[in-house]
Amino acid sequence: MFSALKKFLFDDKSGTSGSGPGVFDGDEKQIAEAALMFHVIAADGIVTEDEKQRLAQSLEAHFGLTQSQTAQLIEAARDADMEAIDLFSFTRILRRELDHEQRLQLVANLWDMVYADGVVHELEDNIVWRVAELLDVEARERMELKRRARAASNSESPE
């Protein structure tokens, strides 16, 4: 897993590190967070335009990225997710890099991804539960964040 992350961070076609087209010039924490968010929206086998848009908006705002950087991060995250064999490889990085409040924010962002298409799939719900557990987020905190995301999702729906 770390080899895949290092590849995204340090390799390009010329063999040197850099920020050429298509190469995300960020850190492993950003890729790990984005990969978990991508994993959630892809869990049901269908990534909708609403989910793609919500993911891009969330990452752009959270990390202060340009649209181009956001697109590169999403591509790196998708590739990292496809190569990963488990969620632990991402959560290990995030447990080391994030404080408790930042972990709560990540879980809130994951719930936001779950509700992005208006349908909560049981696999999405299960992934957030597992990630929260791996990040040492308590069940009551996870459920409160889910409740808030559901309420926000319902208030965004046209009436």
C-alpha positions in Angstrom: 0.0 0.0 0.0 2.8 2.4 0.9 4.4 1.7 -2.4 1.3 2.8 -4.2 1.1 6.0 -2.2 4.8 6.7 -2.8 4.3 6.2 -6.5 1.5 8.8 -6.5 3.6 11.2 -4.5 7.0 10.8 -6.0 6.9 9.2 -9.4 6.2 10.6 -12.8 7.0 9.6 -16.3 10.5 11.0 -16.3 11.4 9.3 -13.0 11.7 12.5 -11.0 9.3 13.9 -8.5 7.2 16.8 -9.6 3.8 18.2 -10.3 3.3 17.6 -14.0 -0.1 17.0 -15.5 -2.0 14.2 -13.9 0.5 13.9 -10.9 -1.0 14.8 -7.6 1.5 16.8 -5.6 0.1 16.3 -2.1 0.7 14.1 0.9 -0.3 10.6 1.9 -2.8 12.0 4.4 -4.8 13.7 1.6 -4.7 10.6 -0.6 -5.8 8.4 2.4 -8.7 10.6 3.2 -9.8 11.0 -0.4 -9.4 7.2 -1.0 -11.7 6.4 1.9 -14.3 9.0 0.6 -14.0 7.5 -2.9 -14.3 4.0 -1.5 -17.6 5.0 0.2 -19.2 6.4 -3.0 -18.1 3.4 -5.0 -19.2 0.8 -2.5 -22.6 0.2 -4.1 -21.0 -0.3 -7.6 -22.4 2.9 -9.0 -20.7 6.3 -8.8 -23.3 8.9 -9.6 -22.7 12.5 -10.9 -24.0 13.8 -7.6 -21.5 11.7 -5.7 -18.6 12.8 -7.9 -19.6 16.4 -7.5 -20.0 16.1 -3.7 -16.6 14.4 -3.5 -14.9 17.1 -5.5 -16.6 19.9 -3.6 -15.7 18.3 -0.3 -12.0 17.7 -1.1 -11.6 21.1 -2.7 -13.0 22.9 0.4 -11.3 20.6 2.9 -7.8 20.9 1.5 -8.0 24.3 -0.2 -7.3 22.8 -3.6 -7.8 24.2 -7.1 -10.2 22.3 -9.4 -7.1 20.8 -11.2 -5.5 19.7 -8.0 -8.8 18.2 -6.8 -9.2 16.2 -10.1 -5.6 14.9 -9.6 -6.3 14.0 -6.0 -9.5 12.1 -6.9 -7.6 10.2 -9.6 -4.8 9.3 -7.1 -7.4 8.4 -4.5 -9.3 6.2 -7.0 -6.0 4.4 -8.0 -5.0 4.0 -4.3 -8.4 2.6 -3.5 -8.3 0.1 -6.4 -4.8 -1.1 -5.3 -5.7 -1.3 -1.6 -6.5 -4.7 0.0 -8.0 -3.2 3.1 -9.1 0.0 4.8 -6.4 -0.3 7.5 -3.7 0.9 5.2 -5.5 4.2 5.0 -6.7 4.5 8.6 -3.2 3.7 9.9 -1.9 6.8 8.2 -4.8 8.9 9.4 -4.6 7.7 13.0 -1.0 8.9 13.0 -1.7 12.2 11.2 -5.1 13.4 12.5 -6.2 14.5 16.0 -9.6 13.4 17.4 -11.5 16.4 16.0 -10.0 15.9 12.6 -11.0 12.2 12.7 -14.6 13.2 13.6 -14.6 15.6 10.6 -13.4 12.8 8.3 -16.2 10.5 9.6 -18.7 13.4 9.0 -17.3 13.7 5.5 -17.8 10.0 4.9 -21.4 10.3 6.0 -21.8 13.2 3.6 -20.6 10.9 0.8 -23.0 8.2 1.9 -26.0 10.6 1.6 -24.7 12.3 -1.6 -26.9 10.2 -3.9 -29.9 10.2 -1.6 -29.7 6.4 -1.1 -28.0 4.8 1.9 -26.6 1.4 0.8 -25.8 -1.0 3.6 -22.2 -1.4 2.3 -21.7 2.3 2.6 -23.0 2.3 6.1 -20.8 -0.6 7.0 -17.7 1.0 5.6 -18.2 4.2 7.6 -18.7 2.0 10.7 -15.5 0.1 10.1 -13.5 3.2 9.3 -14.8 5.0 12.4 -13.8 1.9 14.5 -10.3 1.9 13.0 -10.0 5.6 13.8 -11.1 5.2 17.4 -14.3 7.2 16.9 -16.9 6.0 19.4 -20.2 4.5 18.3 -22.2 7.4 19.8 -20.1 10.0 18.0 -20.4 8.0 14.7 -24.2 7.8 15.1 -24.5 11.5 15.9 -22.5 12.4 12.8 -24.8 10.1 10.8 -27.9 11.8 12.2 -26.5 15.2 11.3 -25.6 14.1 7.7 -29.1 12.6 7.3 -30.7 15.8 8.5 -28.5 17.9 6.2 -29.3 15.6 3.3 -33.1 15.9 4.0 -32.9 19.7 4.2 -31.2 19.8 0.8 -33.8 17.7 -0.9 -36.4 19.6 -2.9 -39.8 19.6 -1.3 
